[in-house]
Amino acid sequence: MFYLPTPTHENRLQGVFDIGLQTAIVLGESTGELGMTGAKQLQAEIRRFTGFELPILRGESRDGDIALLLDAAQKEQGYRLLITPQLVSVAGGDPRGLLHGVQTLRQIIRQEGCCLNGVEIVDAPSLSNRGYYLDVTRGRVPTLATLKALADELCFYKQNQLQLYIEHTYLYRDLTELYRLGNPLTAEEIMELDAYCAARGIELVPSFSCFGHLFELLHTKTYNGLCELSCADTMPSTMPNRMHHHTLNVSDPRALPLIKQLIAEVMPLFRSRHFNICADETFDLGKDRSRTAAEKAGERDYYMGFVKELCDFVVKKGRTPMFWGDIIRRFPDAVAMLPKGTVCLTWGYAPDESEQSARAMARAGAAQYLCPGVCGWNYWMPLLRSSYENIRRMSSYARKYKAMGLLNTDWGDYGHINDNTLSLPGLIYGAAMAWSEKPVSFDALNEAISHLTYLDRSGSVVGLLAQLEVETACHWRDLVRYKDGRQGTLSERPVEWTADVQEHNVRRCNDALAQTMAELRQRVLEMDTSMRERLQAWTVAGEGVRLWNLTGAAVAARRIDQSLATALERWFESYKRLWRATCRESELHQIADVVSWYADQLRP
């Protein structure tokens, strides 16, 4: 039997419970909205995997029923699932615990159909906050339907928090210059998503850039004077420039009122009592317009002064502030300057990530989340092995240093090139390791995901997916920066990577990639037919790795290859169709510009 996440305690019992014509799903009193959500999810799961259409009732259950109820004896967010020949019962310590128990029962039904073997499971999470963080700014802005589907996935794997990273992709009422960028999230969509998440036990936390990462706002005609860099009005909006030159000049008296106004506009859209001000990667802080003020105050006090102002404002609005901890970890004792309870998001994404930052913030007395990643940014297919190792380490640090939770990140650096669905294994790694302290090996976890998520009888597809991006010989970020440098739109020295691209390495990578893709296509026959459409995204990712390897090698050798240009453009047509199936047009044009430029380099 496979579970995601692994339960705390499982005891196998004798006998089998048969779902049949007389079975009903019976809700106990006070199970509330989450109880009804669980009942409907269970009803749909049983319909899909057994064919039975069960009614949902409320009241006292009978023999032969599936009872969903509350039990104060269970832990917070915990549950007890009992399957006997007479009855199935899911008893939650609270409504969220009941919903979590339903997910475990759904996973059993997914594997055993209408004949459920006897079992007792008593389970509760080891970390109370288990979240997912999705970049919806730098490339992809998902459709509302895609975001709701994400909420359903989070619920299935017992996650209880979602944050969407937003710079300029919200439709602020008065920032009309940002309307030109197109396809933003609206207030109505956010409120609808907030309600959808709440009905699934998920807290939708607002996360808006308020200090760094404000490139598009600070390069408008109205607000370029608030950018730290005095050249903001002439700097092109390229992917590399937007990654590095986006810091607010907080010495300008107009800066704080503007950011407070933006926070006040979006905060009421969310029922969450948290607000993430971000405040990360302020690369240009004190380097130009505010140099004098920054030198007078010193780096720590200059940075912390503005962060404190924002946190105080959030607290006055009745919320708990959150912020990214990449700057404060250089002076962790400064956490004492912030309002009590402010949450530091301590991040690190390396497979061998150190515990140093987590330890330093814990010793400074900070409330913190540990934040690993799915390791997908800049890759056509996320680096699953790196993601697993990173999350494994960070989840262990979270427990060691008594962090409040784990927030697993999915960033969109340089255009968010990988399809939304490809981050699902990394999402599940985070969910599994935030919930349970029991160690699960990389291979075992991939096998469980293959069976439960992709309905793959062979249990091998996720292991094969993990091999795809390993065969990258030419990296997307280098390709983008090389193009921008050659076009003169890069604000820094161009990346000269071409000397490192070796033809023999490209051939080796592509040969291995071809073998993996051939095996993956064969394994798809072991998947339920409802899941086989996933092959489209996997193939586009694999073909992307192959073609960009060849493109990098050709450009490095100054070799003309018109057939490769044609193949690249045909691949991109498939890529665009896949993008548009789940996301708005958003910034697809940025990737199109890179494809077109390289195709032109390959032509005579």
Secondary structure as UniProt FT lines:
FT   STRAND          9..18
FT   TURN            21..22
FT   STRAND          25..27
FT   TURN            29..30
FT   HELIX           32..50
FT   STRAND          56..58
FT   TURN            63..64
FT   STRAND          66..70
FT   TURN            72..73
FT   TURN            76..77
FT   STRAND          79..83
FT   STRAND          88..92
FT   HELIX           95..112
FT   TURN            113..114
FT   STRAND          115..123
FT   STRAND          129..135
FT   HELIX           144..156
FT   TURN            157..158
FT   STRAND          161..166
FT   HELIX           176..181
FT   HELIX           187..198
FT   TURN            199..201
FT   STRAND          203..208
FT   HELIX           215..218
FT   TURN            221..223
FT   HELIX           224..226
FT   TURN            230..234
FT   HELIX           239..244
FT   TURN            250..251
FT   TURN            253..254
FT   HELIX           255..266
FT   HELIX           267..269
FT   STRAND          274..276
FT   TURN            283..286
FT   TURN            289..290
FT   HELIX           291..297
FT   HELIX           299..316
FT   TURN            317..318
FT   STRAND          320..324
FT   TURN            326..327
FT   HELIX           328..330
FT   HELIX           332..337
FT   TURN            340..341
FT   STRAND          343..347
FT   TURN            351..352
FT   HELIX           356..363
FT   TURN            364..365
FT   STRAND          367..371
FT   TURN            377..378
FT   HELIX           384..400
FT   TURN            401..402
FT   STRAND          405..410
FT   HELIX           413..415
FT   HELIX           420..423
FT   HELIX           424..435
FT   HELIX           442..452
FT   TURN            457..458
FT   HELIX           461..468
FT   HELIX           469..471
FT   HELIX           476..487
FT   HELIX           498..500
FT   HELIX           503..523
FT   HELIX           524..526
FT   HELIX           529..531
FT   TURN            532..533
FT   HELIX           534..556
FT   TURN            557..558
FT   HELIX           562..582
FT   TURN            586..587
FT   HELIX           588..602
//
